Amino acid sequence: MSNLSATLPANEARTNFYQILDEVGSGLRQFTISHRGKPSAVIMSIEEFEGWQETLEIMADKKLVKSIERARKSKAISSKEADKIIGW
């Protein structure tokens, strides 16, 4: 298994489960698992999963999204503003 992202049928994923975990653990791989020919699950590293969760939390915060958009449009912000946007 060499690509960064691969799709495997569930029976192949079951057969190679520990190898998949090892490859995902390196942080460089992710796998889509198909069942009956349709994608049904994804296996990725915990770090990547936590990154996706954080992104979704940010996107769900309308106030934060507006602040980020405002910062992008202004192109120059102070470090205090950046810290405020990030929540530090």
CYANA upper distance limits for C-alpha pairs under 8 A (distance plus 0.5 A):
  3 ASN  CA     29 ARG  CA      7.97
  4 LEU  CA     28 LEU  CA      6.63
  4 LEU  CA     29 ARG  CA      5.17
  4 LEU  CA     30 GLN  CA      6.93
  5 SER  CA     29 ARG  CA      6.27
  5 SER  CA     30 GLN  CA      5.48
  5 SER  CA     31 PHE  CA      6.14
  5 SER  CA     32 THR  CA      8.13
  6 ALA  CA     30 GLN  CA      7.21
  6 ALA  CA     31 PHE  CA      5.45
  6 ALA  CA     32 THR  CA      6.68
  7 THR  CA     31 PHE  CA      6.13
  7 THR  CA     32 THR  CA      5.04
  7 THR  CA     33 ILE  CA      6.25
  7 THR  CA     34 SER  CA      7.40
  7 THR  CA     39 PRO  CA      8.43
  8 LEU  CA     12 GLU  CA      6.73
  8 LEU  CA     13 ALA  CA      6.59
  8 LEU  CA     31 PHE  CA      7.53
  8 LEU  CA     32 THR  CA      6.78
  8 LEU  CA     33 ILE  CA      5.56
  8 LEU  CA     34 SER  CA      6.52
  9 PRO  CA     13 ALA  CA      6.81
  9 PRO  CA     33 ILE  CA      6.14
  9 PRO  CA     34 SER  CA      5.19
  9 PRO  CA     35 HIS  CA      6.55
  9 PRO  CA     36 ARG  CA      8.37
  9 PRO  CA     37 GLY  CA      7.79
 10 ALA  CA     14 ARG  CA      6.60
 10 ALA  CA     33 ILE  CA      6.18
 10 ALA  CA     34 SER  CA      6.18
 10 ALA  CA     35 HIS  CA      6.11
 11 ASN  CA     15 THR  CA      6.79
 12 GLU  CA     16 ASN  CA      6.65
 13 ALA  CA     17 PHE  CA      5.86
 13 ALA  CA     20 ILE  CA      7.91
 13 ALA  CA     33 ILE  CA      7.50
 16 ASN  CA     20 ILE  CA      6.61
 17 PHE  CA     21 LEU  CA      6.75
 18 TYR  CA     22 ASP  CA      6.73
 19 GLN  CA     23 GLU  CA      6.73
 20 ILE  CA     24 VAL  CA      6.49
 20 ILE  CA     31 PHE  CA      8.40
 21 LEU  CA     25 GLY  CA      6.36
 22 ASP  CA     26 SER  CA      7.17
 23 GLU  CA     27 GLY  CA      7.89
 23 GLU  CA     28 LEU  CA      7.72
 23 GLU  CA     29 ARG  CA      6.46
 24 VAL  CA     28 LEU  CA      6.93
 24 VAL  CA     29 ARG  CA      5.36
 24 VAL  CA     30 GLN  CA      6.36
 24 VAL  CA     43 ILE  CA      7.81
 24 VAL  CA     44 MET  CA      6.08
 24 VAL  CA     45 SER  CA      5.73
 25 GLY  CA     29 ARG  CA      8.41
 25 GLY  CA     44 MET  CA      8.37
 25 GLY  CA     45 SER  CA      5.99
 25 GLY  CA     46 ILE  CA      8.44
 26 SER  CA     45 SER  CA      8.11
 27 GLY  CA     44 MET  CA      8.10
 27 GLY  CA     45 SER  CA      5.99
 27 GLY  CA     47 GLU  CA      7.93
 27 GLY  CA     48 GLU  CA      7.88
 29 ARG  CA     44 MET  CA      7.29
 29 ARG  CA     45 SER  CA      8.23
 30 GLN  CA     42 VAL  CA      7.59
 30 GLN  CA     43 ILE  CA      6.16
 30 GLN  CA     44 MET  CA      5.12
 30 GLN  CA     45 SER  CA      7.83
 31 PHE  CA     42 VAL  CA      6.05
 31 PHE  CA     43 ILE  CA      5.61
 31 PHE  CA     44 MET  CA      7.13
 32 THR  CA     39 PRO  CA      6.89
 32 THR  CA     40 SER  CA      7.87
 32 THR  CA     41 ALA  CA      6.26
 32 THR  CA     42 VAL  CA      4.92
 32 THR  CA     43 ILE  CA      6.95
 33 ILE  CA     39 PRO  CA      6.29
 33 ILE  CA     40 SER  CA      6.43
 33 ILE  CA     41 ALA  CA      5.63
 33 ILE  CA     42 VAL  CA      6.43
 33 ILE  CA     43 ILE  CA      8.11
 34 SER  CA     38 LYS  CA      5.47
 34 SER  CA     39 PRO  CA      4.56
 34 SER  CA     40 SER  CA      5.80
 34 SER  CA     41 ALA  CA      7.45
 35 HIS  CA     39 PRO  CA      6.87
 35 HIS  CA     40 SER  CA      6.68
 44 MET  CA     48 GLU  CA      6.97
 44 MET  CA     49 PHE  CA      7.07
 45 SER  CA     49 PHE  CA      6.78
 46 ILE  CA     50 GLU  CA      6.55
 47 GLU  CA     51 GLY  CA      6.72
 48 GLU  CA     52 TRP  CA      6.84
 49 PHE  CA     53 GLN  CA      6.76
 50 GLU  CA     54 GLU  CA      6.66
 51 GLY  CA     55 THR  CA      6.72
 52 TRP  CA     56 LEU  CA      6.71
 53 GLN  CA     57 GLU  CA      6.71
 54 GLU  CA     58 ILE  CA      6.72
 55 THR  CA     59 MET  CA      6.67
 56 LEU  CA     60 ALA  CA      6.59
 57 GLU  CA     61 ASP  CA      7.03
 58 ILE  CA     64 LEU  CA      7.22
 58 ILE  CA     65 VAL  CA      7.41
 59 MET  CA     64 LEU  CA      8.28
 59 MET  CA     65 VAL  CA      6.69
 61 ASP  CA     65 VAL  CA      6.77
 62 LYS  CA     66 LYS  CA      6.70
 63 LYS  CA     67 SER  CA      6.77
 64 LEU  CA     68 ILE  CA      6.67
 64 LEU  CA     85 ILE  CA      7.17
 65 VAL  CA     69 GLU  CA      6.65
 66 LYS  CA     70 ARG  CA      6.54
 67 SER  CA     71 ALA  CA      6.60
 67 SER  CA     85 ILE  CA      6.87
 68 ILE  CA     72 ARG  CA      6.65
 68 ILE  CA     85 ILE  CA      7.32
 69 GLU  CA     73 LYS  CA      6.75
 70 ARG  CA     74 SER  CA      6.75
 71 ALA  CA     75 LYS  CA      6.68
 71 ALA  CA     76 ALA  CA      7.70
 71 ALA  CA     77 ILE  CA      7.09
 72 ARG  CA     76 ALA  CA      8.45
 77 ILE  CA     81 GLU  CA      6.59
 77 ILE  CA     82 ALA  CA      7.14
 78 SER  CA     82 ALA  CA      6.82
 79 SER  CA     83 ASP  CA      6.56
 80 LYS  CA     84 LYS  CA      6.62
 81 GLU  CA     85 ILE  CA      6.66
 82 ALA  CA     86 ILE  CA      6.66
 83 ASP  CA     87 GLY  CA      6.40
 83 ASP  CA     88 TRP  CA      5.49
 84 LYS  CA     88 TRP  CA      6.40
